[in-house]
Amino acid sequence: EQDLIGNCHRMGLRLLDGLKKLLDHPTVGDVRGLGLMAGLEFVRNKQTKQPFPPEYLFGKRVFEEAFARGLVVFAASGSVDGVAGNHLLLAPPFIINASQVDDLVTILDEAIMAVEKALPVELRT
């Protein structure tokens, strides 16, 4: 009766559209998802898809910046096609609204920017 599945579809499209704008960041290598489940992959070099060293924990740093701003995301380090990388997973609640999706993307944008500004010189491309 509250059309949660329909809301997941609509808000999921809005979420992915917003997250794709984050591809403008030099460290965001990929954005993917379905419905309200989405993920970002962080890379040191977008052209080669070279990952950050696993010990740098880029995704965890973004998680910490986002959390400090009131956004809970899931940091994950793992392997994509055998290449270690850093990832963020997002799974907002089914009842999220358009304004909240926009806020989520804005906070995530700010968090990524903060981590990028703090990158050591040797990790900048």
Salt bridges, closest charged atoms under 4 A:
ASP3 OD2 - ARG10 NH1 3.23
ASP30 OD2 - ARG32 NH1 2.50
GLU41 OE1 - ARG32 NH1 3.71
GLU64 OE2 - LYS60 NZ 2.77
GLU65 OE1 - ARG69 NH1 2.54
ASP102 OD2 - ARG14 NH2 2.76
ASP109 OD1 - HIS25 NE2 2.47
GLU110 OE1 - ARG69 NE 3.70
GLU116 OE1 - HIS25 ND1 2.89
